[in-house]
Amino acid sequence: MSTVFIAFQNTDEVRGIVEAIMDDNPHAVIDMQPGMVKINAAGRLVIKRASIEEKLGRDFDLQEMHVHLVTLSGNIDEDDDEFVLAWKH
């Protein structure tokens, strides 16, 4: 199975985003690096707007993630509610 990943700058706001991602993707693995948080997942990684809003305690537009984004790997499928990373074979 192919692995996808997403990496963010390590900031206070990103910590809530990462918590939400990990809650929704228990198979994912966090790789903490200086200044960066990378989340690796076998198969696919689903990022849900509603989960992030719950962790941050405010409305959240998934486009806000791009401000904190360092890099990612995988094909993107996104709408207003979910951002999904997976390899299309």
PyMOL Python script that loads the backbone (N, CA, C, O; Angstrom):
from pymol import cmd

cmd.read_pdbstr("""\
ATOM      1  N   MET A   1       0.845  -1.180   0.000  1.00  0.00           N
ATOM      2  CA  MET A   1       0.000   0.000   0.000  1.00  0.00           C
ATOM      3  C   MET A   1       0.891   1.244   0.000  1.00  0.00           C
ATOM      4  O   MET A   1       1.885   1.300   0.723  1.00  0.00           O
ATOM      5  N   SER A   2       0.539   2.211  -0.792  1.00  0.00           N
ATOM      6  CA  SER A   2       1.312   3.451  -0.909  1.00  0.00           C
ATOM      7  C   SER A   2       1.087   4.353   0.299  1.00  0.00           C
ATOM      8  O   SER A   2       0.032   4.322   0.932  1.00  0.00           O
ATOM      9  N   THR A   3       2.093   5.149   0.599  1.00  0.00           N
ATOM     10  CA  THR A   3       2.020   6.089   1.713  1.00  0.00           C
ATOM     11  C   THR A   3       1.840   7.507   1.187  1.00  0.00           C
ATOM     12  O   THR A   3       2.470   7.910   0.209  1.00  0.00           O
ATOM     13  N   VAL A   4       0.969   8.253   1.854  1.00  0.00           N
ATOM     14  CA  VAL A   4       0.795   9.681   1.575  1.00  0.00           C
ATOM     15  C   VAL A   4       1.263  10.445   2.804  1.00  0.00           C
ATOM     16  O   VAL A   4       1.367   9.884   3.894  1.00  0.00           O
ATOM     17  N   PHE A   5       1.543  11.728   2.619  1.00  0.00           N
ATOM     18  CA  PHE A   5       1.897  12.538   3.783  1.00  0.00           C
ATOM     19  C   PHE A   5       1.539  13.987   3.548  1.00  0.00           C
ATOM     20  O   PHE A   5       1.354  14.441   2.419  1.00  0.00           O
ATOM     21  N   ILE A   6       1.449  14.701   4.673  1.00  0.00           N
ATOM     22  CA  ILE A   6       1.272  16.143   4.653  1.00  0.00           C
ATOM     23  C   ILE A   6       2.144  16.705   5.763  1.00  0.00           C
ATOM     24  O   ILE A   6       2.229  16.118   6.842  1.00  0.00           O
ATOM     25  N   ALA A   7       2.791  17.832   5.512  1.00  0.00           N
ATOM     26  CA  ALA A   7       3.671  18.451   6.498  1.00  0.00           C
ATOM     27  C   ALA A   7       3.295  19.916   6.674  1.00  0.00           C
ATOM     28  O   ALA A   7       3.050  20.638   5.707  1.00  0.00           O
ATOM     29  N   PHE A   8       3.258  20.331   7.929  1.00  0.00           N
ATOM     30  CA  PHE A   8       2.916  21.699   8.293  1.00  0.00           C
ATOM     31  C   PHE A   8       4.047  22.327   9.098  1.00  0.00           C
ATOM     32  O   PHE A   8       4.857  21.627   9.706  1.00  0.00           O
ATOM     33  N   GLN A   9       4.089  23.660   9.091  1.00  0.00           N
ATOM     34  CA  GLN A   9       4.960  24.376  10.022  1.00  0.00           C
ATOM     35  C   GLN A   9       4.472  24.046  11.425  1.00  0.00           C
ATOM     36  O   GLN A   9       3.273  23.860  11.632  1.00  0.00           O
ATOM     37  N   ASN A  10       5.364  23.973  12.372  1.00  0.00           N
ATOM     38  CA  ASN A  10       4.992  23.644  13.745  1.00  0.00           C
ATOM     39  C   ASN A  10       4.638  24.935  14.488  1.00  0.00           C
ATOM     40  O   ASN A  10       5.508  25.606  15.043  1.00  0.00           O
ATOM     41  N   THR A  11       3.343  25.268  14.487  1.00  0.00           N
ATOM     42  CA  THR A  11       2.853  26.482  15.158  1.00  0.00           C
ATOM     43  C   THR A  11       1.740  26.105  16.126  1.00  0.00           C
ATOM     44  O   THR A  11       1.252  24.975  16.107  1.00  0.00           O
ATOM     45  N   ASP A  12       1.340  27.042  16.966  1.00  0.00           N
ATOM     46  CA  ASP A  12       0.265  26.778  17.924  1.00  0.00           C
ATOM     47  C   ASP A  12      -1.025  26.369  17.216  1.00  0.00           C
ATOM     48  O   ASP A  12      -1.674  25.409  17.633  1.00  0.00           O
ATOM     49  N   GLU A  13      -1.403  27.072  16.163  1.00  0.00           N
ATOM     50  CA  GLU A  13      -2.646  26.758  15.457  1.00  0.00           C
ATOM     51  C   GLU A  13      -2.580  25.380  14.800  1.00  0.00           C
ATOM     52  O   GLU A  13      -3.578  24.660  14.770  1.00  0.00           O
ATOM     53  N   VAL A  14      -1.435  25.020  14.287  1.00  0.00           N
ATOM     54  CA  VAL A  14      -1.286  23.731  13.615  1.00  0.00           C
ATOM     55  C   VAL A  14      -1.480  22.575  14.595  1.00  0.00           C
ATOM     56  O   VAL A  14      -1.928  21.499  14.200  1.00  0.00           O
ATOM     57  N   ARG A  15      -1.154  22.783  15.845  1.00  0.00           N
ATOM     58  CA  ARG A  15      -1.314  21.697  16.821  1.00  0.00           C
ATOM     59  C   ARG A  15      -2.768  21.212  16.874  1.00  0.00           C
ATOM     60  O   ARG A  15      -3.010  20.008  16.964  1.00  0.00           O
ATOM     61  N   GLY A  16      -3.725  22.123  16.819  1.00  0.00           N
ATOM     62  CA  GLY A  16      -5.135  21.736  16.805  1.00  0.00           C
ATOM     63  C   GLY A  16      -5.510  21.026  15.516  1.00  0.00           C
ATOM     64  O   GLY A  16      -6.290  20.074  15.533  1.00  0.00           O
ATOM     65  N   ILE A  17      -4.963  21.479  14.406  1.00  0.00           N
ATOM     66  CA  ILE A  17      -5.216  20.834  13.113  1.00  0.00           C
ATOM     67  C   ILE A  17      -4.674  19.408  13.132  1.00  0.00           C
ATOM     68  O   ILE A  17      -5.345  18.476  12.690  1.00  0.00           O
ATOM     69  N   VAL A  18      -3.460  19.244  13.645  1.00  0.00           N
ATOM     70  CA  VAL A  18      -2.837  17.916  13.710  1.00  0.00           C
ATOM     71  C   VAL A  18      -3.636  16.999  14.635  1.00  0.00           C
ATOM     72  O   VAL A  18      -3.841  15.829  14.309  1.00  0.00           O
ATOM     73  N   GLU A  19      -4.084  17.502  15.769  1.00  0.00           N
ATOM     74  CA  GLU A  19      -4.904  16.685  16.679  1.00  0.00           C
ATOM     75  C   GLU A  19      -6.155  16.176  15.965  1.00  0.00           C
ATOM     76  O   GLU A  19      -6.507  15.004  16.093  1.00  0.00           O
ATOM     77  N   ALA A  20      -6.819  17.038  15.224  1.00  0.00           N
ATOM     78  CA  ALA A  20      -8.021  16.654  14.499  1.00  0.00           C
ATOM     79  C   ALA A  20      -7.714  15.598  13.437  1.00  0.00           C
ATOM     80  O   ALA A  20      -8.458  14.630  13.284  1.00  0.00           O
ATOM     81  N   ILE A  21      -6.623  15.789  12.710  1.00  0.00           N
ATOM     82  CA  ILE A  21      -6.237  14.826  11.677  1.00  0.00           C
ATOM     83  C   ILE A  21      -5.962  13.467  12.305  1.00  0.00           C
ATOM     84  O   ILE A  21      -6.396  12.443  11.778  1.00  0.00           O
ATOM     85  N   MET A  22      -5.248  13.447  13.418  1.00  0.00           N
ATOM     86  CA  MET A  22      -4.912  12.179  14.069  1.00  0.00           C
ATOM     87  C   MET A  22      -6.154  11.492  14.633  1.00  0.00           C
ATOM     88  O   MET A  22      -6.245  10.265  14.590  1.00  0.00           O
ATOM     89  N   ASP A  23      -7.104  12.251  15.157  1.00  0.00           N
ATOM     90  CA  ASP A  23      -8.352  11.661  15.647  1.00  0.00           C
ATOM     91  C   ASP A  23      -9.106  10.966  14.523  1.00  0.00           C
ATOM     92  O   ASP A  23      -9.685   9.899  14.726  1.00  0.00           O
ATOM     93  N   ASP A  24      -9.100  11.572  13.331  1.00  0.00           N
ATOM     94  CA  ASP A  24      -9.847  11.025  12.192  1.00  0.00           C
ATOM     95  C   ASP A  24      -9.073   9.951  11.427  1.00  0.00           C
ATOM     96  O   ASP A  24      -9.653   9.233  10.612  1.00  0.00           O
ATOM     97  N   ASN A  25      -7.777   9.838  11.684  1.00  0.00           N
ATOM     98  CA  ASN A  25      -6.917   8.889  10.954  1.00  0.00           C
ATOM     99  C   ASN A  25      -6.030   8.131  11.939  1.00  0.00           C
ATOM    100  O   ASN A  25      -4.829   8.391  12.006  1.00  0.00           O
ATOM    101  N   PRO A  26      -6.599   7.198  12.705  1.00  0.00           N
ATOM    102  CA  PRO A  26      -5.814   6.503  13.730  1.00  0.00           C
ATOM    103  C   PRO A  26      -4.646   5.691  13.164  1.00  0.00           C
ATOM    104  O   PRO A  26      -3.728   5.335  13.904  1.00  0.00           O
ATOM    105  N   HIS A  27      -4.670   5.401  11.886  1.00  0.00           N
ATOM    106  CA  HIS A  27      -3.581   4.649  11.256  1.00  0.00           C
ATOM    107  C   HIS A  27      -2.388   5.548  10.901  1.00  0.00           C
ATOM    108  O   HIS A  27      -1.326   5.046  10.530  1.00  0.00           O
ATOM    109  N   ALA A  28      -2.555   6.861  11.012  1.00  0.00           N
ATOM    110  CA  ALA A  28      -1.499   7.808  10.647  1.00  0.00           C
ATOM    111  C   ALA A  28      -0.415   7.863  11.728  1.00  0.00           C
ATOM    112  O   ALA A  28      -0.645   7.514  12.886  1.00  0.00           O
ATOM    113  N   VAL A  29       0.772   8.310  11.312  1.00  0.00           N
ATOM    114  CA  VAL A  29       1.924   8.411  12.207  1.00  0.00           C
ATOM    115  C   VAL A  29       2.477   9.827  12.126  1.00  0.00           C
ATOM    116  O   VAL A  29       2.685  10.364  11.038  1.00  0.00           O
ATOM    117  N   ILE A  30       2.712  10.425  13.291  1.00  0.00           N
ATOM    118  CA  ILE A  30       3.279  11.775  13.346  1.00  0.00           C
ATOM    119  C   ILE A  30       4.802  11.678  13.365  1.00  0.00           C
ATOM    120  O   ILE A  30       5.378  10.849  14.069  1.00  0.00           O
ATOM    121  N   ASP A  31       5.435  12.535  12.585  1.00  0.00           N
ATOM    122  CA  ASP A  31       6.892  12.662  12.559  1.00  0.00           C
ATOM    123  C   ASP A  31       7.199  14.110  12.920  1.00  0.00           C
ATOM    124  O   ASP A  31       7.123  15.002  12.074  1.00  0.00           O
ATOM    125  N   MET A  32       7.552  14.336  14.200  1.00  0.00           N
ATOM    126  CA  MET A  32       7.874  15.687  14.670  1.00  0.00           C
ATOM    127  C   MET A  32       9.314  16.011  14.301  1.00  0.00           C
ATOM    128  O   MET A  32      10.229  15.255  14.626  1.00  0.00           O
ATOM    129  N   GLN A  33       9.509  17.126  13.629  1.00  0.00           N
ATOM    130  CA  GLN A  33      10.844  17.581  13.254  1.00  0.00           C
ATOM    131  C   GLN A  33      10.985  19.033  13.697  1.00  0.00           C
ATOM    132  O   GLN A  33       9.981  19.700  13.947  1.00  0.00           O
ATOM    133  N   PRO A  34      12.188  19.521  13.795  1.00  0.00           N
ATOM    134  CA  PRO A  34      12.341  20.929  14.186  1.00  0.00           C
ATOM    135  C   PRO A  34      11.606  21.858  13.218  1.00  0.00           C
ATOM    136  O   PRO A  34      11.941  21.927  12.035  1.00  0.00           O
ATOM    137  N   GLY A  35      10.623  22.555  13.723  1.00  0.00           N
ATOM    138  CA  GLY A  35       9.902  23.517  12.904  1.00  0.00           C
ATOM    139  C   GLY A  35       8.853  22.930  11.982  1.00  0.00           C
ATOM    140  O   GLY A  35       8.194  23.675  11.257  1.00  0.00           O
ATOM    141  N   MET A  36       8.674  21.592  11.988  1.00  0.00           N
ATOM    142  CA  MET A  36       7.739  20.969  11.052  1.00  0.00           C
ATOM    143  C   MET A  36       7.081  19.745  11.690  1.00  0.00           C
ATOM    144  O   MET A  36       7.705  19.022  12.466  1.00  0.00           O
ATOM    145  N   VAL A  37       5.817  19.529  11.349  1.00  0.00           N
ATOM    146  CA  VAL A  37       5.083  18.336  11.763  1.00  0.00           C
ATOM    147  C   VAL A  37       4.646  17.624  10.493  1.00  0.00           C
ATOM    148  O   VAL A  37       3.921  18.187   9.673  1.00  0.00           O
ATOM    149  N   LYS A  38       5.090  16.389  10.337  1.00  0.00           N
ATOM    150  CA  LYS A  38       4.749  15.598   9.149  1.00  0.00           C
ATOM    151  C   LYS A  38       3.841  14.454   9.588  1.00  0.00           C
ATOM    152  O   LYS A  38       4.113  13.780  10.582  1.00  0.00           O
ATOM    153  N   ILE A  39       2.763  14.242   8.841  1.00  0.00           N
ATOM    154  CA  ILE A  39       1.835  13.147   9.123  1.00  0.00           C
ATOM    155  C   ILE A  39       1.870  12.187   7.946  1.00  0.00           C
ATOM    156  O   ILE A  39       1.537  12.555   6.819  1.00  0.00           O
ATOM    157  N   ASN A  40       2.275  10.951   8.217  1.00  0.00           N
ATOM    158  CA  ASN A  40       2.351   9.896   7.208  1.00  0.00           C
ATOM    159  C   ASN A  40       1.170   8.950   7.403  1.00  0.00           C
ATOM    160  O   ASN A  40       0.772   8.675   8.534  1.00  0.00           O
ATOM    161  N   ALA A  41       0.614   8.454   6.304  1.00  0.00           N
ATOM    162  CA  ALA A  41      -0.492   7.503   6.399  1.00  0.00           C
ATOM    163  C   ALA A  41      -0.441   6.526   5.232  1.00  0.00           C
ATOM    164  O   ALA A  41      -0.229   6.917   4.085  1.00  0.00           O
ATOM    165  N   ALA A  42      -0.636   5.268   5.542  1.00  0.00           N
ATOM    166  CA  ALA A  42      -0.737   4.254   4.500  1.00  0.00           C
ATOM    167  C   ALA A  42      -2.109   4.364   3.851  1.00  0.00           C
ATOM    168  O   ALA A  42      -3.124   4.445   4.542  1.00  0.00           O
ATOM    169  N   GLY A  43      -2.136   4.367   2.532  1.00  0.00           N
ATOM    170  CA  GLY A  43      -3.408   4.391   1.809  1.00  0.00           C
ATOM    171  C   GLY A  43      -3.957   5.773   1.546  1.00  0.00           C
ATOM    172  O   GLY A  43      -3.844   6.294   0.436  1.00  0.00           O
ATOM    173  N   ARG A  44      -4.556   6.372   2.570  1.00  0.00           N
ATOM    174  CA  ARG A  44      -5.153   7.700   2.395  1.00  0.00           C
ATOM    175  C   ARG A  44      -5.205   8.438   3.711  1.00  0.00           C
ATOM    176  O   ARG A  44      -5.125   7.845   4.787  1.00  0.00           O
ATOM    177  N   LEU A  45      -5.339   9.734   3.602  1.00  0.00           N
ATOM    178  CA  LEU A  45      -5.417  10.618   4.754  1.00  0.00           C
ATOM    179  C   LEU A  45      -6.598  11.557   4.512  1.00  0.00           C
ATOM    180  O   LEU A  45      -6.662  12.237   3.488  1.00  0.00           O
ATOM    181  N   VAL A  46      -7.526  11.585   5.460  1.00  0.00           N
ATOM    182  CA  VAL A  46      -8.728  12.412   5.328  1.00  0.00           C
ATOM    183  C   VAL A  46      -8.672  13.524   6.380  1.00  0.00           C
ATOM    184  O   VAL A  46      -8.539  13.260   7.575  1.00  0.00           O
ATOM    185  N   ILE A  47      -8.774  14.755   5.916  1.00  0.00           N
ATOM    186  CA  ILE A  47      -8.776  15.913   6.802  1.00  0.00           C
ATOM    187  C   ILE A  47     -10.176  16.529   6.741  1.00  0.00           C
ATOM    188  O   ILE A  47     -10.633  16.951   5.679  1.00  0.00           O
ATOM    189  N   LYS A  48     -10.852  16.575   7.900  1.00  0.00           N
ATOM    190  CA  LYS A  48     -12.241  17.021   7.950  1.00  0.00           C
ATOM    191  C   LYS A  48     -12.354  18.399   8.586  1.00  0.00           C
ATOM    192  O   LYS A  48     -11.842  18.651   9.676  1.00  0.00           O
ATOM    193  N   ARG A  49     -13.035  19.271   7.877  1.00  0.00           N
ATOM    194  CA  ARG A  49     -13.257  20.639   8.369  1.00  0.00           C
ATOM    195  C   ARG A  49     -13.929  20.628   9.736  1.00  0.00           C
ATOM    196  O   ARG A  49     -13.506  21.351  10.638  1.00  0.00           O
ATOM    197  N   ALA A  50     -14.976  19.812   9.898  1.00  0.00           N
ATOM    198  CA  ALA A  50     -15.736  19.785  11.149  1.00  0.00           C
ATOM    199  C   ALA A  50     -14.861  19.373  12.335  1.00  0.00           C
ATOM    200  O   ALA A  50     -15.011  19.911  13.432  1.00  0.00           O
ATOM    201  N   SER A  51     -13.965  18.438  12.124  1.00  0.00           N
ATOM    202  CA  SER A  51     -13.072  17.997  13.204  1.00  0.00           C
ATOM    203  C   SER A  51     -12.104  19.100  13.608  1.00  0.00           C
ATOM    204  O   SER A  51     -11.831  19.293  14.792  1.00  0.00           O
ATOM    205  N   ILE A  52     -11.589  19.819  12.619  1.00  0.00           N
ATOM    206  CA  ILE A  52     -10.670  20.924  12.914  1.00  0.00           C
ATOM    207  C   ILE A  52     -11.414  22.034  13.650  1.00  0.00           C
ATOM    208  O   ILE A  52     -10.893  22.599  14.611  1.00  0.00           O
ATOM    209  N   GLU A  53     -12.631  22.350  13.203  1.00  0.00           N
ATOM    210  CA  GLU A  53     -13.426  23.375  13.878  1.00  0.00           C
ATOM    211  C   GLU A  53     -13.661  23.018  15.342  1.00  0.00           C
ATOM    212  O   GLU A  53     -13.623  23.884  16.217  1.00  0.00           O
ATOM    213  N   GLU A  54     -13.900  21.746  15.595  1.00  0.00           N
ATOM    214  CA  GLU A  54     -14.127  21.296  16.970  1.00  0.00           C
ATOM    215  C   GLU A  54     -12.873  21.511  17.824  1.00  0.00           C
ATOM    216  O   GLU A  54     -12.972  21.971  18.962  1.00  0.00           O
ATOM    217  N   LYS A  55     -11.708  21.186  17.288  1.00  0.00           N
ATOM    218  CA  LYS A  55     -10.452  21.345  18.032  1.00  0.00           C
ATOM    219  C   LYS A  55     -10.077  22.807  18.224  1.00  0.00           C
ATOM    220  O   LYS A  55      -9.597  23.194  19.290  1.00  0.00           O
ATOM    221  N   LEU A  56     -10.296  23.627  17.187  1.00  0.00           N
ATOM    222  CA  LEU A  56      -9.906  25.038  17.271  1.00  0.00           C
ATOM    223  C   LEU A  56     -10.957  25.894  17.965  1.00  0.00           C
ATOM    224  O   LEU A  56     -10.652  26.987  18.442  1.00  0.00           O
ATOM    225  N   GLY A  57     -12.202  25.400  18.025  1.00  0.00           N
ATOM    226  CA  GLY A  57     -13.271  26.162  18.660  1.00  0.00           C
ATOM    227  C   GLY A  57     -13.741  27.351  17.849  1.00  0.00           C
ATOM    228  O   GLY A  57     -14.215  28.345  18.400  1.00  0.00           O
ATOM    229  N   ARG A  58     -13.606  27.243  16.522  1.00  0.00           N
ATOM    230  CA  ARG A  58     -14.039  28.332  15.634  1.00  0.00           C
ATOM    231  C   ARG A  58     -14.288  27.772  14.238  1.00  0.00           C
ATOM    232  O   ARG A  58     -13.924  26.636  13.936  1.00  0.00           O
ATOM    233  N   ASP A  59     -14.916  28.591  13.392  1.00  0.00           N
ATOM    234  CA  ASP A  59     -15.098  28.204  11.996  1.00  0.00           C
ATOM    235  C   ASP A  59     -13.733  28.079  11.339  1.00  0.00           C
ATOM    236  O   ASP A  59     -12.799  28.801  11.685  1.00  0.00           O
ATOM    237  N   PHE A  60     -13.624  27.152  10.382  1.00  0.00           N
ATOM    238  CA  PHE A  60     -12.358  26.917   9.711  1.00  0.00           C
ATOM    239  C   PHE A  60     -12.628  26.601   8.252  1.00  0.00           C
ATOM    240  O   PHE A  60     -13.425  25.718   7.936  1.00  0.00           O
ATOM    241  N   ASP A  61     -11.964  27.322   7.368  1.00  0.00           N
ATOM    242  CA  ASP A  61     -12.017  27.056   5.935  1.00  0.00           C
ATOM    243  C   ASP A  61     -10.790  26.211   5.616  1.00  0.00           C
ATOM    244  O   ASP A  61      -9.672  26.610   5.944  1.00  0.00           O
ATOM    245  N   LEU A  62     -10.971  25.056   4.985  1.00  0.00           N
ATOM    246  CA  LEU A  62      -9.843  24.171   4.706  1.00  0.00           C
ATOM    247  C   LEU A  62      -8.733  24.854   3.910  1.00  0.00           C
ATOM    248  O   LEU A  62      -7.586  24.408   3.949  1.00  0.00           O
ATOM    249  N   GLN A  63      -9.052  25.914   3.198  1.00  0.00           N
ATOM    250  CA  GLN A  63      -8.024  26.657   2.465  1.00  0.00           C
ATOM    251  C   GLN A  63      -7.011  27.305   3.406  1.00  0.00           C
ATOM    252  O   GLN A  63      -5.890  27.611   3.000  1.00  0.00           O
ATOM    253  N   GLU A  64      -7.409  27.514   4.674  1.00  0.00           N
ATOM    254  CA  GLU A  64      -6.495  28.084   5.660  1.00  0.00           C
ATOM    255  C   GLU A  64      -5.286  27.183   5.906  1.00  0.00           C
ATOM    256  O   GLU A  64      -4.232  27.666   6.319  1.00  0.00           O
ATOM    257  N   MET A  65      -5.425  25.886   5.659  1.00  0.00           N
ATOM    258  CA  MET A  65      -4.309  24.962   5.858  1.00  0.00           C
ATOM    259  C   MET A  65      -3.115  25.338   4.996  1.00  0.00           C
ATOM    260  O   MET A  65      -1.967  25.124   5.388  1.00  0.00           O
ATOM    261  N   HIS A  66      -3.382  25.893   3.830  1.00  0.00           N
ATOM    262  CA  HIS A  66      -2.304  26.204   2.887  1.00  0.00           C
ATOM    263  C   HIS A  66      -1.315  27.239   3.440  1.00  0.00           C
ATOM    264  O   HIS A  66      -0.158  27.279   3.022  1.00  0.00           O
ATOM    265  N   VAL A  67      -1.768  28.061   4.367  1.00  0.00           N
ATOM    266  CA  VAL A  67      -0.890  29.052   4.994  1.00  0.00           C
ATOM    267  C   VAL A  67       0.208  28.351   5.801  1.00  0.00           C
ATOM    268  O   VAL A  67       1.332  28.847   5.887  1.00  0.00           O
ATOM    269  N   HIS A  68      -0.120  27.204   6.389  1.00  0.00           N
ATOM    270  CA  HIS A  68       0.790  26.467   7.259  1.00  0.00           C
ATOM    271  C   HIS A  68       1.473  25.299   6.554  1.00  0.00           C
ATOM    272  O   HIS A  68       2.360  24.666   7.127  1.00  0.00           O
ATOM    273  N   LEU A  69       1.075  25.011   5.334  1.00  0.00           N
ATOM    274  CA  LEU A  69       1.548  23.840   4.602  1.00  0.00           C
ATOM    275  C   LEU A  69       3.001  23.984   4.160  1.00  0.00           C
ATOM    276  O   LEU A  69       3.397  25.023   3.632  1.00  0.00           O
ATOM    277  N   VAL A  70       3.788  22.939   4.378  1.00  0.00           N
ATOM    278  CA  VAL A  70       5.167  22.898   3.905  1.00  0.00           C
ATOM    279  C   VAL A  70       5.223  22.075   2.623  1.00  0.00           C
ATOM    280  O   VAL A  70       5.746  22.534   1.607  1.00  0.00           O
ATOM    281  N   THR A  71       4.683  20.859   2.670  1.00  0.00           N
ATOM    282  CA  THR A  71       4.674  19.987   1.495  1.00  0.00           C
ATOM    283  C   THR A  71       3.663  18.868   1.713  1.00  0.00           C
ATOM    284  O   THR A  71       3.175  18.656   2.823  1.00  0.00           O
ATOM    285  N   LEU A  72       3.363  18.163   0.637  1.00  0.00           N
ATOM    286  CA  LEU A  72       2.478  17.007   0.736  1.00  0.00           C
ATOM    287  C   LEU A  72       2.815  16.028  -0.368  1.00  0.00           C
ATOM    288  O   LEU A  72       3.496  16.371  -1.334  1.00  0.00           O
ATOM    289  N   SER A  73       2.332  14.806  -0.215  1.00  0.00           N
ATOM    290  CA  SER A  73       2.561  13.768  -1.205  1.00  0.00           C
ATOM    291  C   SER A  73       1.286  12.959  -1.364  1.00  0.00           C
ATOM    292  O   SER A  73       0.762  12.415  -0.392  1.00  0.00           O
ATOM    293  N   GLY A  74       0.788  12.881  -2.592  1.00  0.00           N
ATOM    294  CA  GLY A  74      -0.449  12.168  -2.883  1.00  0.00           C
ATOM    295  C   GLY A  74      -1.322  13.016  -3.785  1.00  0.00           C
ATOM    296  O   GLY A  74      -1.106  14.219  -3.935  1.00  0.00           O
ATOM    297  N   ASN A  75      -2.298  12.381  -4.377  1.00  0.00           N
ATOM    298  CA  ASN A  75      -3.279  13.106  -5.177  1.00  0.00           C
ATOM    299  C   ASN A  75      -4.305  13.725  -4.243  1.00  0.00           C
ATOM    300  O   ASN A  75      -4.717  13.104  -3.263  1.00  0.00           O
ATOM    301  N   ILE A  76      -4.714  14.943  -4.545  1.00  0.00           N
ATOM    302  CA  ILE A  76      -5.643  15.693  -3.697  1.00  0.00           C
ATOM    303  C   ILE A  76      -7.049  15.620  -4.264  1.00  0.00           C
ATOM    304  O   ILE A  76      -7.262  15.794  -5.464  1.00  0.00           O
ATOM    305  N   ASP A  77      -8.005  15.361  -3.380  1.00  0.00           N
ATOM    306  CA  ASP A  77      -9.425  15.447  -3.696  1.00  0.00           C
ATOM    307  C   ASP A  77     -10.024  16.287  -2.573  1.00  0.00           C
ATOM    308  O   ASP A  77     -10.042  15.863  -1.418  1.00  0.00           O
ATOM    309  N   GLU A  78     -10.510  17.468  -2.911  1.00  0.00           N
ATOM    310  CA  GLU A  78     -11.003  18.342  -1.843  1.00  0.00           C
ATOM    311  C   GLU A  78     -12.311  19.019  -2.210  1.00  0.00           C
ATOM    312  O   GLU A  78     -12.612  19.269  -3.377  1.00  0.00           O
ATOM    313  N   ASP A  79     -13.069  19.304  -1.172  1.00  0.00           N
ATOM    314  CA  ASP A  79     -14.263  20.124  -1.293  1.00  0.00           C
ATOM    315  C   ASP A  79     -14.311  21.000  -0.040  1.00  0.00           C
ATOM    316  O   ASP A  79     -13.312  21.115   0.669  1.00  0.00           O
ATOM    317  N   ASP A  80     -15.442  21.609   0.235  1.00  0.00           N
ATOM    318  CA  ASP A  80     -15.520  22.508   1.390  1.00  0.00           C
ATOM    319  C   ASP A  80     -15.425  21.781   2.727  1.00  0.00           C
ATOM    320  O   ASP A  80     -15.094  22.395   3.742  1.00  0.00           O
ATOM    321  N   ASP A  81     -15.716  20.468   2.740  1.00  0.00           N
ATOM    322  CA  ASP A  81     -15.773  19.725   3.989  1.00  0.00           C
ATOM    323  C   ASP A  81     -14.612  18.774   4.232  1.00  0.00           C
ATOM    324  O   ASP A  81     -14.312  18.459   5.383  1.00  0.00           O
ATOM    325  N   GLU A  82     -13.946  18.305   3.169  1.00  0.00           N
ATOM    326  CA  GLU A  82     -12.861  17.345   3.320  1.00  0.00           C
ATOM    327  C   GLU A  82     -11.719  17.607   2.350  1.00  0.00           C
ATOM    328  O   GLU A  82     -11.912  18.072   1.226  1.00  0.00           O
ATOM    329  N   PHE A  83     -10.535  17.293   2.824  1.00  0.00           N
ATOM    330  CA  PHE A  83      -9.309  17.347   2.034  1.00  0.00           C
ATOM    331  C   PHE A  83      -8.724  15.940   2.126  1.00  0.00           C
ATOM    332  O   PHE A  83      -8.304  15.516   3.202  1.00  0.00           O
ATOM    333  N   VAL A  84      -8.693  15.215   1.012  1.00  0.00           N
ATOM    334  CA  VAL A  84      -8.265  13.819   1.023  1.00  0.00           C
ATOM    335  C   VAL A  84      -6.999  13.664   0.194  1.00  0.00           C
ATOM    336  O   VAL A  84      -6.916  14.147  -0.935  1.00  0.00           O
ATOM    337  N   LEU A  85      -6.016  12.984   0.772  1.00  0.00           N
ATOM    338  CA  LEU A  85      -4.779  12.627   0.077  1.00  0.00           C
ATOM    339  C   LEU A  85      -4.778  11.123  -0.152  1.00  0.00           C
ATOM    340  O   LEU A  85      -4.965  10.352   0.789  1.00  0.00           O
ATOM    341  N   ALA A  86      -4.569  10.701  -1.390  1.00  0.00           N
ATOM    342  CA  ALA A  86      -4.472   9.267  -1.723  1.00  0.00           C
ATOM    343  C   ALA A  86      -3.807   9.160  -3.087  1.00  0.00           C
ATOM    344  O   ALA A  86      -3.888  10.078  -3.903  1.00  0.00           O
ATOM    345  N   TRP A  87      -3.156   8.044  -3.322  1.00  0.00           N
ATOM    346  CA  TRP A  87      -2.582   7.794  -4.641  1.00  0.00           C
ATOM    347  C   TRP A  87      -3.628   7.119  -5.498  1.00  0.00           C
ATOM    348  O   TRP A  87      -4.222   6.123  -5.086  1.00  0.00           O
ATOM    349  N   LYS A  88      -3.860   7.648  -6.686  1.00  0.00           N
ATOM    350  CA  LYS A  88      -4.799   7.034  -7.621  1.00  0.00           C
ATOM    351  C   LYS A  88      -4.020   6.124  -8.546  1.00  0.00           C
ATOM    352  O   LYS A  88      -3.120   6.566  -9.260  1.00  0.00           O
ATOM    353  N   HIS A  89      -4.370   4.856  -8.527  1.00  0.00           N
ATOM    354  CA  HIS A  89      -3.658   3.863  -9.339  1.00  0.00           C
ATOM    355  C   HIS A  89      -4.481   3.483 -10.543  1.00  0.00           C
ATOM    356  O   HIS A  89      -4.051   2.658 -11.349  1.00  0.00           O
TER     357      HIS A  89
END
""", "prot")
cmd.dss("prot")
cmd.show_as("cartoon", "prot")
cmd.util.cbc("prot")
cmd.orient("prot")
